[in-house]
Amino acid sequence: MCKGKAVTWILALNAAMAGAQVIPVPNGAFDTDPAAEPSWTLSGGPGKWIADDRAITVTGTGEDSNSWRTGPLPLEPSALYLLRFRARTVTSPAGGTAMTGPQFANRDLGVPPVEWQEYTTVFLTPSNLTADMATLRFGQWRVPGTLAFDDVSLCVAQAVHAAHGDIALGKGESVSGNDYSFHSPLAGSFGNYARPLVSQACAFNTNRWTVTDGSEIVYRHAIGARNQRSATVRVNISEYTAGTLRIEARAADSDWMNVGEMTESGILQFAIPPDLFPANSISVRLRGEGSDSAFILKEYAYESEFDGDPLEFSGDSRLLAVDSVDPQLGVTCTDFGDARPGGTNVIAARIENRTQSALPLNATVTIVHRDGEQGVFEAEIAARPGESLLEVPYTVTRSGEYRFDLRVDGAGSFHAQGSFHVPVLYDATYGERLPQSNEDIGVWWASSGWKISTDRPLPEAVANAILIRAARNEAEAAQLVVRPARDLKGLTAAVGELRGPNGAIMTSNSIDVLRVRYVDVTIPTDHTGAIAPWPDPLPPLNAPLDISAGMNQPLWIRVHVPRDAKPGLYEGNVQLSAEGYESKVPLQVEVYGFDLPDRPTCTSAFGFSPGEVYRYHNLTEPSQQREVMDQYLQSFSEHRISPYNPAPLDPFVVTWPGVDHYKQGTTSNLEEAFTPTIDWTAWDTAMTKAMDNFGFTSFQLPIIGMGGGTFHARTEPSLLGYTEDTPEYQAAFANYCRQVEAHLRDKGWLDEAYVYWFDEPDPKDYDFVMNGFRKIREAAPGIPRMLTEQVEPELIGGPTLWCPISDAFDMEDAEVRRAEGEKFWWYVCTWPTAPYCGLFIDHPGTALRVWLWQTWQRKIDGILIWQSNYWTSNTAFPDEPQNPYADPMGWTTGYGTPPGVKLPWGNGDGRFMYPPEAAADGSQSEAVLAGPVDSIRWEMLRDGVEDYEYLAILRGLLEDSRAEAVGEAELNEYRALLEVPDAITASMTNFTLDPAPIEARRNAIARAIEHVRTITE
């Protein structure tokens, strides 16, 4: 994003694009059986043509791979192509992936949805392209079911890059001040292509280069006419078998100079030789050497310092596929506009009239949303000989995928197609204007489930009041949005008491007014994001706000409904005040006639770092630490989420009074010497508060001596200086576990405990993990054993609590293990990204809430997320902590990443609460004793857990024998409400971006609960 400057779009052409055209894919629509023609062949395994659908299918066993493949196509080397096709799942398998595109640039889709899904992908052909490489394939890899493909089309593509002055930047590029950076955007629909990529002779698979001997990838980095003064290159080899990666660089046409080499997996950073500077451009070549070379190049990054005036500008790229062009007419698209609601939306093209007379032309732009909504926009121009500028304004109102069609007709003709994605941030179809809204100060409201962009236009729909519905002992929120047409100074907001049925009053103490604060996303997590301010932190509204003209400022109106509130409608006002402005906005709160329990049915387990709290708040005194920690635990409780460790300041104390006697030889009795003494006093007090007052549902139990680790590295077990094969270790470990189990059983907390000692094991770790679980099972079989891994045959008998990542959960496997008495949680973290429900700031507001509906739908008992206050990466920021308000990215820490290297995990990853604004970067000299700042995603998690609770309450009522009094017809209607409708989530990757279907279903469930309770109680 260029701040305060106009951004244009520059068309990049290569030599092969001069004759841009559709590439004929024989029988690409599969109107006839491809098996009857030589143009498509099946590699093996089951596959067929479906005459009714005019589509091809492949079927897998879950262990194999097969595909349909074209014959050689007329592709050119080092040329950019755009591939379109449709895919769907026929038999809803879990696991495996669809394989699509050319073999040298394969794109795995995962498992497509059941309904037809359109896909667009881009690839740059290799410089060493041969005829046998110039084919397309569509198939499956380890899919236990059937996939279908249809409507395959291929065209030469043109990339249009964002530009400021003479500087053009594409996806993955940005300049900040006098620093340029490029991070290869290997994931997503752009595939292996990026603006700096000059040429490649290397296989590509989905999001990574697959390097063998002779593989070569060349990037060229230039920042307009600016000279670069220094530069570094960073390379990540994620999987390594053998060979060498050679990194070389040159300036302009100078000879290649050696930069460095890699002969193992890991991340290394290299300085470009200083002899090459200053330089207008630097080319970097990555080469595989060695006859047995085989490794995966997962990331490539380049950073440099350049001269001239500083800039703030992030690149972007869009694609144009030219289908036909008249020889007498040259049309070059130069600008796609903002392509979003409320933006400057203009498709601009440079017209080259190659004749000697004016050409009357009519331009038509047709824009079609994925759901079929269509808009047609026209403009006329008399193109004089030479060059003319054509501009066609257009409008969009919705988020999602769009396709556009540009036609220029008249004395000459031109036809091109393209697509673009409008992030959900820019959706403008929701919200309602309130009666207090006028041309001077716009006032409107929206559901809490929307993330509102700073500049989206006022909604067209109108309402009389803000409306919030909630049960007793529930928190629910809505957003009141102020959008002034002029600069507004000193805005404040306050809510008085609300008056309800029969004189009931809900005091102002039950209502919070929070400020929706924005963070600048500069690196989107994935293709659903956008380089823009995104709303997330919710600090208290402690000071008057200044709002710029034309900008939205949402206020988060959160109501905590008291447990003793009478059911019915409560009414009051939000008082808005500013310089020269006063307004009362009506607020309505409808209270349902039932309570939510203090302790949720859905179990949760979220990581939390007290050390980060002490660091950022500058807490050095134990009393300060305890005061602030209590506020953080209160936030967990209010959001119905349980931290891994709910008693961080009060651990139980383990001592071994007999060990010294044993080592000194005064006793040889192993049982006596290696039986611990455990002081539970402080821990029991803290845990009683955690379970009874805070309503937490789980806690991580430390089992000493286990060792542990992750797929990346592990530590071997040891205890008191003894290894696990010694009788001393075995006695100590068994006695410790038995005491812990007995104490938890006595306190009634055994079912809430879990051992989480190893994270995300690889198959190489399975024996190690199973050995650890065996020791726990033998010593303390009642302690739940949790593992963050999907069900694997080699692990059965180890964990009693499985916790796979969400996209690896398999319902069939889960049902088998449940029959054996085992339970399931699941988790999200840095993965999965879109199109799955994720935890990221630049994902839809509904994502985390829908995740809980998916949790209910799959009979999963709990959710886990690795961290809640990951405010900084000690790897990315080794010298001073990150400011999470200024930098929303969750940067990689550990896993072999060198200090100072910034590798993105995703915006907001591991961060659901923020430090107080006064402690934003931990640099203040005084202790900050305030509690955490909530986030929109923290609120959405709570809403999802509460939705789960509604479903659990209704299920409990319907299972009660007294429910028979309701009547069979109504009971069946209410039982149907326990099913999650497609309108909320049709699959793991197809879910609502609009909170309205969730809220409508929740309201229907609430009405059913009220009705059944009325009859049965």
N, C-alpha and C positions, 0 to 999 in steps of 0.2 A: 504494500500500500504506500503510495506516495503522498505524504502529508502536505496538504495545501497546494499541490501541483496537479496539473492535468496529466492523466495517463492515457496514452494512445496505444494502439496495437500495431505491431510491425509484422508483415508477412515474410516468413523465411521460405525461400525456394531453393531446391537443389537442382542439379542439371536434369535429373530424371523427371522433374515435374513439368518441364516445358510442354510435354504432350499429355498432361494430366487427363485421365480417363478412367472409366470403369474397367476393371479387370474381369474378363468373362470367367465365371465359375460355372462350369457345365452343370445343368440341372440343380442349381443352387436352391431353388424352391421345392425340389423333390416332387415335382408334378408327376414324374414317372419313377418306376422302380430303379434305383441306381445299380442294383445287382445285375440288371439286364443290359447295362452299358459298361464300357471300359473306363468311364470317367471317374467312377468311385469304386474302391475296393475295400473289403472288410479284412482287417488284419488277422482275424481269428476270433473264436468265441462266438456266442450268440449275438445276432444283430439282424434287424430286418427293416423293411420299408412298411410304414403304416399307410395304407391307401386312403383311409378316411381323413387322417390328419395331414396327408402329404408331408410326412416327416420320416426321419430315420431314427432307429433306436439301437442302443447297445445294452447288453446285460452282463453283469459281473457277479462273481461269487463272493466277493470280499477279499479275495487273495490274488486275483488276476488283473489283467489289463488288456483291453482291446479297443479298436477304433476303426472308423471309416476314414478313407484317405483319398484325396483327389489325385489325378495325374499331374504332371508338371504344368505350372501356370506361367504366363509370360511376365514374370517379375524381373525387375532390374536390380543390380547390386547397389548397395548404399542408397536405397530409396525408401521413402516413408509411405506406409500404407495404412489404411483404416479398414478394419474388418468388423462387419455387423452380422449378428446371427441371433437366433432365439434358442432357448434351452428350457427344459423342464424335467422334473422328476416324475416318473410314471408310477413307481411303487414305493415312494417315500423311504428310501433306505437311510440308515444312519452310518456315517463314516465314508471314507474314500473321497474321491473328487472327480468332477468332470474335467477332461483335458481338451483344450481347444487351441486353434490357430496353427501356425507352422511349427514344425518340430524344433526349429532353431530359435523360436520365440514362443514357447508353450505358455499358456495361461491356465492355471488351475482355478476352477470356479468354486471348489467345494461342492456341496450337494445343492443343485438349484431348487427353487420352490416347486410346488406341485403345479401351479399355474404357469403359463408361458411367461418367460422373462426375457426382455431384450438386453443384449450385451453389445458393447462397443469396445474394441481394443485396438491399440496402435502398435506397430512394430517397425523398426528400421532393419532392412535386409542386410545380411553380411556383405562385406566387400568382396569376399571370395565365393559368392553365391554360385551354385551349380544347378543344373536342371533337376537333378534328383532331390535337391533341397527345397525347390520352389513348389512345395505342395502344402495343402491344408489338411488337418486331421481333426476329427471330433470323436471323442470316446470317453472311456472311463478307466480309472485306476483304483482298484480295490474298493469298488462300490458293490455292496451286496444287494443289487437290485437293478432297475432299468432306468436309463436316461434317454431323453429324446432331443433331437436337434432339428432346426428348420430355418429357412429363409437366410441362407448364407450369401452375403454380398461382399465384394472387395473393391476398393478404389484407391488410387493414388491420393495421398493426403497432403495438405498444406498446413503448416503450423503457424499460428498467429501469436506473437509474443507481446506482452505488455512492454511499453517503452516510455521513458521520460527523456525528452531531448534526443540525444544520439545514443542513449543507453537502452538496449533491449535486454530484458531478462525473462527467462522462462520459468517453468515450475522448478522448485528447488533452489532458485537463485534469489539472493537479496543483497542489498547494500545498506549499511547502517553507519552513518558518519563517513569515514574513509576506509571502512572494512567491507570487503566483498566475501560472500560465502556461497558455496554450492554444496548441497547434499543430494546425492543422486536419488531421484524419486522413482525407485525401482518398483514399488508396489502400486497397484491401481491400474486404471485403464490405459495409461500412457506406456505401460510395459517397459521395454528397454530404451525408449526414446527420451532424450532431454536436449534442450537447445545446445549445450556445449558439446554434445556427442558428435564427433566428426565422422568416425567410421568405427566399425566393429567386425571382427571375424571370430565370434565367440558364441557359444550356445547360451541361451537365456531361458530361465524357467520361473515364471510367475513374479518373483521378486528378487532374483539373484542370478548372477553370472555363473555358469558352470565352466570352469577353466581346465583345459587340457593342454598338451604340448602344442605350441604354435598359435594358441588363442591370443587375440590381440584386441584391445579396446583403447580408443584414442579420444581424449577430451581436449577441447581448446577453450581457454578462458580469456575473454576480453570484456572490458568494461567501457564500451564506447571508445572514445579517443584518449581515455585516461591511461597514464602509465602506472604499472604496478611496481612497487618498490621491494616487496618481499612476499613469500608465499610458503604455505605448508600443504602437504597432502596427507590425508588419513585413509587407511585401508583396513577393512575388516574381513578376515578369512574366518568364516563360521565353522566350516568343516574341512578337514585336511586329511588327505591320504598320502600323497607324495608329490614331489616336484618343487619348482621355484616360481614365485611371482616376482618378475622383474619390473621395477618402477623406473621410468625414464622421463626426462623433460627436455624441452627445447623452447627457445624464443623465436618467433617468426619462422624463418626457414633455416635456422642454424642446425648444427648436428645435434643428435640426441645425446644427452648427458645422463649418466647413471645417477639415480636418486637413492635407491636402496633396493633391498630384496626381502622376501619373506619365505620361510621354509617350514612354517608351522601355523596352526590356527591362532587367532588372537587379533588384537587391534594395535596397529603401529602408526605412528605419525612421523613424517619425514619432512625435512626442510628442503625446499627447492634450492639448488646451488646459487649462491649470491652472484656468481659471475654472469648469470642470465639477466640481471636487473640493472637499470630499469628496462621494462619491456611493456609494449602495448598488449601483447598476447603471450600466453604461456600454454603450450600443449603438453599433455601428460599421456604417456603410453604405458599401459599395463599389459605385460606379456607373460604367458605361461611357458616355462622351459623345463625340459626333461621328458624323455620318452614315456615315462609312467606317470606324468603329471595328472593330478586329479584333486581339485579342491573347489570350494564354493566361495565366491566373492560376494559378500552380502551387502557391503556398503563401500561407497567411495565418496570422499569429501575433499573439498579444496577451499582454502581460505587465503586471502591476500590483502595487502594494504596498498591503497592507490592514492594518487595525488589529486589535487584540485579541491573544489568546494565540497563540503560534506553533503550527503544525501540520506534520505530515509525512503526506501523503495523496495518492495517485495515483488518478485516476478510472478508471472502466470502464463499459461499457454492454453490456447484453444485451437480446435482443428476444423478444417474445411475440406470437404471432399468434392472435387469438381467433376461433375458427370459429363458436361458438354460445354463447348465454347466455339463461337463463330470465329473463323480466321480473321475477319475484319474488325473484330471487337476484342480488346483485352480488358478483362475485369480482374482487379486485385482487391480483395477484401482487406481493409486496413484497420477496422475497428468493429468489435462486437458490442460495444457499450458495456454497461455494468451488468446487464442480464439479471436484474433482480427488481422486485417491487420497490417503488420509490426511488430507483436509481435513474441515471441518465442512460436510457436505453435507445441506442441508435446503431444500426448496422450501416457502416460507411464503406464505400468502395471507390477505388480510383478507376475511372473509365478511360481506356485508351482507344480513341477512334482512329483507326488506321486508314480511313478513306479521306477523300478531299472535300467532303460536304458533311453538314450536320446530320446526326442520326437521332430521330425522335425515339425515345426508349421509355418503356414502362417497367418499373421494378415492383415485384410482388414478393413480400416476405410472409410465409405461412409458418406459424409457430404452433406446435402441437404438444400438449402435456401428455405425459405417460398414461394418464387416465382418459385421454381422448378429447379433452377440452382444447378448442382450436381458436386461434386468432389470425386474421388476415390483414396485412398492412401494405399500403401501396404508396408509390411516389413516381413522378414523371420527371424526365430530364431530356433536354435537347443537347446531346453530346456533340460539341464542336470538334473539328479535327484537332488531334492532339489529346491532351488530358483534361478530364473534367472530374468533379467530385460528386458522387451520388450518396445521399443520406436517406435512410428509411427509418423513422421513429417507430417504436413498437412498445407494447406494455406486457408485463407479466404480473400475476397476482399471487401465485402459489409457489411453494417450494417443490422440489422434486426434479425428475428428469424431463427435459424438453428436447424435441427435435425441431430443426428449422429447415426451411426450404427457400432458397433465394433464386428467383427467376428474373432475368432481364430479357424482355421481348420487344420487338419492334423491327427496325431496320437490321438489327443484329440480334444475336441471342446468346444467353449464358445461363447455365444451370448448375447450382452447387447445393450441397446439403451439409449439415453439421448437427451437433448436439451440444447441450450444455446442462449443467446441474445447478439448480438454485438451492443452496443450503437452507435447511429448515429455519435458520436464524432469520431469514428474510421473508418468511411467509407473511402474507397480509390478509388472510381470509378470516381471521378470528378476531375476537374482541368486540366490545360494544361501547359506543359513545354514551356518555351520561348527560342528563339534562343540564348540568352546569357547564358543559362544553360550549365554547363559542369561537368565533374567528380569531379572537385575541389569545385565549388560553384554551387549548384542547384538553379535555378530561375524558378518559375512558378507562375501562377495566377489562381484565382478562384472567383466565384461569391461571393458577400457579404452575401448571404444566407446560406453559409456553416460555421459550426464551426470546425475549423481545429485543429486536435490534434497536440501535440508538436512533435511526432515522426512518423507520418504516412509517408510512402515512397513517392518518387517522382511519379507524374502521368506519364502514358504512352503516352497519347495524346499530341499533339504539336500544337502551335499556333504562329502566327507572332507578335501579339501585345495584350496588355490588351485592352479590348473593353468595353466601358460604353455607354449606351443609355439613354437619358433623354430629357424631354420637357424643354422649357424655364421656368425659375422660379421654377426649381425642383432641388433637391439634390439627387445624386445617387453615389454609391461607388462600388469599386471592391477591392480584396485583392491581393497584390503582396507579394509573399512568397519567402524568402531566406532560403535555407537549405544547409549549408556548410558541406563538408566532413571533414573539419578540424576546429579547433576553429577559429572564425573570430572576430577580434578586431576592435572596433570603427566604426561600420557601421552607415552611414548617408544616407539620401535620400532627394532629392529636385526635384521639378517639375518646369520647366520653362514655358514660354507661349506656347499656342497651336495655330497652324495656321489652318485656316479653308477656306471655299469657298470664292473666289473673294477677297483674301487678308484679310479676317476677322481674328481677333485675340481674343483669350480668354486668359486673363492675368493670371499670377500665383496666383493673389489674389483670384481667383475663385476656387482654389484647395487646399485642406488640406491633409497633410500627417500625419496620426496618428499611434501610436504604438498599436498593439493588445497585451494586457496584459492578463496573465492567473491568475486565482484564483484556489486554491486547494479545490476541493470538497471532503470532507471526509465522509459526510453522504449524499448519493444520495437522491434526492427528492422522487423518486419512481423507479420502475424497469427499466425505460428507461435510468436512469442516470448511472454514473460510478464513482468510486473513482479514481480521476485523476485530472490533471490541465485542466480546461475548460476556453476557451477564453471569455471575456466579457468586461472589461474596455477598453476604447480607449483614453488613455492620449496622449497629443501632443508629437511629436517626438522632444523633446527639447535638447537631449543630445545623443552622439554616443552610439550605442548598441554593446554589446559583445554577440556573439551567439556561443553556444557550438556545437561541431561536432555532426552531425546527428540529429539536432533539427531544427524544422521549426520556423521561426519568420515571421509572417504575418505583413504587413504594410497596413493600411486602406487608400486607395486613394479615397478621396471624392471630387466630383466636384459639385459646385453650379453653375448651368447654368444661366448666366445673362438673364434678361428679354428681352434685346435688341439683343441677340445673333442671328446671321443669321442661318437658318437651314442648315444642312449638316454635313460633317465629318471634325473634327478637329484632328490634329496630333501633337505629341510632344514626349518628353521622360521623364522618371524618371531616374535621375542621382543617381546611387548607388556608394558609396565610402567607403573604409575601408582600414586598413593597408594591403598594398600589393594587393589591389583589386580596380578596377574601371570598371563600366559597365553602358551603357545606355540602358534602357528598353523601347521599343516603347509603347506609350499610345495613344489610339484613343478614341475620344468622338464624338458620333453621336447625333446631336441636332435635335429633332423633330420640325415640323413647327407649333407649338401651345404653348400657355402658360398655366401654372396652376395658378389659382387665389390665391391671398394672404390668403383668408379665405376659409378653406376647407368646402366641402359639408357635410362630416361626422362630426357630433358633438362629442366632447370628454369632459370628466370631470375627472381629475386626482388629487388625493390628493397631498399635498405638505406642508412640515413643514419648515417655515422660521426659527423657533427656532433651528432646527438642523443645519441649515446653519450657524447661528450666533455662535452656540456652537463649531462646528468643525473648522470654519474659525477663531475663536477667535475675533469676531467682537463686539466691545463695543461701538463704536461711531456711531451715527445715519447716518452720511455721509458715513461711511464705509459700513454699512448695506445696504444703498440705492444703492451704487455703485455695490456691489456684487449681490444684489437681481435683479438688472436690467440684469445682465449677465445670471442669472438662468431663468428669464422670457424670455430672448432672446433665450435660448436653447429650452424652450417650444415652442416658436413661430417657430423656424427653424424646429422643428420636428412636427409641425402642431397639437400640443396637447394643450389643455386648462387646466390650473390649476383650482381647486375649487375656489380659491380666487386670482384673478389677481391684486388686489390692497392691498396687505397685510400691507403696511406701511401707507396707507391712508384710514382708515375706515371712514364712515360717522358717525357723532357725534349726539347722541340723548340725549336731555335734557327734563326735565319735570318741567318747571318753576311754574306751578300751583299746583303741588302736596303738597308742603310745606304749601301753603295757605289753602288747603283743610284739611290737617292734623291739622293745627292750628285753624281751624274753621272759618277762615275769608271768605271762600266761600263754598257753598254747591252745586255748579253747576258742575256736573260730567263731562260734555262735555268740559267745560272751563278748569277744573282742570286737566283732564287726556287726554289732547291733547298735543302731544309732539312737540318740536321744533327740526328740523333736519337740521344740517349743512352739506350740500352736497359738499361743495367747493372742498376740496382736493380729495374726492372720485370721483367726476365727472371728474376732470382732469386726475386722474390715469386711470379711466375706459375708457375715450376717447382714451388714448394711448393704452390701452389693446385691445380695439375693432378695432380701426382704424389703428394703427401701427403694433401691434403684431398679429392681425387677429384672436383673440380668439373667440370661438363660444358659450361659456356658462360661467356662474358664479353661485356659490352657494350664495343664498340670506339668510342672517340671519333674522329670525322671532323671536323676543324676547318673552319670556314668555311661550314658547311651552313646556318646559320640553324636554324629549327625552330619548334615550337609544338604547339598542340592545336586542336581545333575552336573553342575560345574565342578564342584570339589566337595570333599567330605573329610571328617575327622574320625579317627578310630576310637572305639570305646575304651575308657580307662576310669578307675575309681580309686582314690586314695593312693595313687601311684602304682596300682596293680592293673595289669591287662586282663581282658575278659576270660582268658584261658586259665587263670589262676584260681585256686580255691578261695583266696582272700576276696578277690573281686566278686566271685559268685555268692559267697556268704553275705557280703555287704549289700550287694545289689538286691538279693532276694529279701533280706530283712528290711531294707528301706522300703521296697515296694509293698511288702505286706503291711507295714505300719501305716503307710499312706492310704492304702485301700481300706484298712479297717477304720481309720479316722474319718474318711469321707463317707463311708457307709453309716457310721455312727451319727454324723451330722446331717445325713440325708442329702448329700451333695454328689454322690457317686455318679449319678446319671448326667449331671451337668458338666462333669470333668471330661477332658480329652487329652490324650498325649499327641502332640504335634512336634515330632523330633526330626523328621526328614521331609524335604520339600521337593516335589516334582522330580522323582527319580527317573533316570534313563534305564533301559533294560540292563545295562552294565551294573546298575546299583541294586537290582532286585534281590539278589542273594544276600547282600548286606542288609537291606531293609527287612527281609524276612527273618534273618537271624535276630535282629533287634526286637521285632514283634514276638518272636518265639520266647525270648527272655521275659518280656512283660507278661505274656500269656501264662507262662509257667509260674511266675512269681505272684502275679496279681491279676487273675483272669477277669475280674469285674471291672477293671479300669478300661474305659473305651479307648480304642486305638484308632487314630485318624491318620489318613494319608491323602495328600493332594495328588491324586492320580486316578485315572479311569480304571475300570475293572480289567485286569489282565490275568490270564490263567496262572501265570507264575506267582501272582500275588495273593491268590485266594487262600484264605486261612490266616492271613496276616492282619489286615485292618478289619475292624468291626464297624468303622465309620468311613465310608468312601467319600472323597471330595474331589471329583474331577473338575477341570475347567469346563465352562458351560458348553462350548461347542464340541466337547468330547463325551458328553453324557449320552449313554445308550440305554433306552428304556427297557429293552429286552434283557440286557445284562443286569440291570438294576432289579427287575422283578425276580430274577433267579436268586440274587443275593438277599433280597428282602425276605424271600421264603425261608432263608437260613437265619433270619433274625438280625441281619445287618441293616444299617441305616445309610442314608445318603444326604450329604450337603453338596453344594457346588460353588464355584467361585469365578470371578472375573478379575483381571488385573491389567497388565499392559496388552493383553490379548483376551478375547477376540476384539478386533476392531469392526468397523462397518462391513457387512450389513447387520451384525449381531447387536444385541443390547449391550452397551459398554458403559464404562464409568467416566467418560471423558467430558470435559467442559464443552468442547465443540461437537457434541452429539445431541440429538433431540432431547428435549426436557422429559419426554415420556419414557426414555430408554430404561432408566433404573427402576421406575415404577412398574413398567411392563415386565421387567425381569422377575418381579415377585409374582405376577400372574403366571408367568411361565414356570416358576417354582411350584406353585400350587398345581398347575396343570400336569406336572410330571411327578407329583406326589413326593416331592423333595422336602426334607424336614428343615433344612437350614441353608444359610448363605454365609460365605466367607470372603473377605477382601484383605489383602496383605497389609495395608497400612491406611491410617486415617489422617495423620498429620505429617505427611512426607513433604515438608516445606523446602527442603534443600537436598541436593546430592553432594555428599562430601567428595565424590570423584569429580564432578563437573565444577564444583566450587571449593577447591581445597584450601583456599586462603580466608575467605569470608563467606558467610551464609547467603544463600539466595533470598531475594524478596519475592514471595509467591504472588503478591499483588502486581508487581512489575513484570514478572516473568512467570507465566502460568504453566510452562512446560514441566513435566516430571522427567528429569534427566536420569539416564542410567547411572547406577552406582555399583561398583564391584564388577564381578563376572569378567575380570581381566581387563577392564577398561582403564587406560592410563590416567593418572591425575591430570586434571585440566581439560580432558577431552569431553565434549558434550555430544552424547548420543541420545536422541529423543525416545522416550517411552510413550509419551502421549500427554496431552494437556490435562492437568489435574489428576494424573495418575497417582493413586495413594493419598489424595488430599481432599478431604470432605469438610474439614474445619480449618479456619485460618487463625493465625495469631491476631490479637487485637491490632488495630491499625497503628497504635502507638508503639508496637513492637514488631513492625512489619519486616525489618531486616535484622533485628536483634542488636542494633548498634547503640541503643539508648543507654544512658549511664545509670538510670534509676530502675528499680524493679517495677514491672507492670502487673498489677494484681487483678486485672479484669479477666473475665472468662473468654472462651473462644468466640470467634465470629463464625456463624453458620454459613452454609452455602446452599444454593438452590438444589444441588445434587443430594446433599444431606437431607434436605426436606423431602425430596422425591423418594429417597429410600424409606423414610418414615411413612410416607403416604402408601408406598407399596406394602410395607409390613402391616399397616392398618387395613389395607384392602384384603390382605391374606386373612386378617383377623375377622373381618366381616364374613368371609367365606367359611371360616372355621366355626364361628358362632351359629351361622345358619345350618351348617352340617350337623352340629351338636343338637340343635333344636329338632331337626327332622329325624334324627336317630333316636330321640326320646320317645318312649311308648305313648306318651300323652299327645304326641303330634297327630295321632289317628283322628282326634276330634276335629282336625282341620278339614278333613274330607279328601278323598283320593285324588280328585281332579286338581284341586289346589296344591296338594302335596307334590304331584308330578310336575306341576308348573314351577314350584319352588325348587324341586330337585334339579330341574333343568338349569336353574340359575347357578348351580355349583359347577357347571361346565363353563370353560373359558371360551367365549365366542371368537370367531375369526376376526370380527371387527376390532378386537383388542390385539390378538396375536394369532395369525393363521399358521405361523411356523416360527422357528427360531430366528429367521431372517426377514420375516414379513410381519411387521407390527405397526400399530397406529402411531403416527407422529402427532396426532391431535388428541388431547386429553379428553375430549367430549365423550367418546365411546366408553372410556374407563369410568367417567363420572356418572354416565347414564346407567351403566351396569351396577355400579356401587349403590346408586340410589334405589334401583329395583331390589337389590339384596337387602338394603336397609328397610324398605317397606315390607318385604317378606318377613324379616326378623320381627318387626313391630307387630305384624298381624299374627304370626304364630305364637309369640309371647302373650298376646292378648287372650288368645283362646286357651293356651296350655297352662297359664299361671292363674 
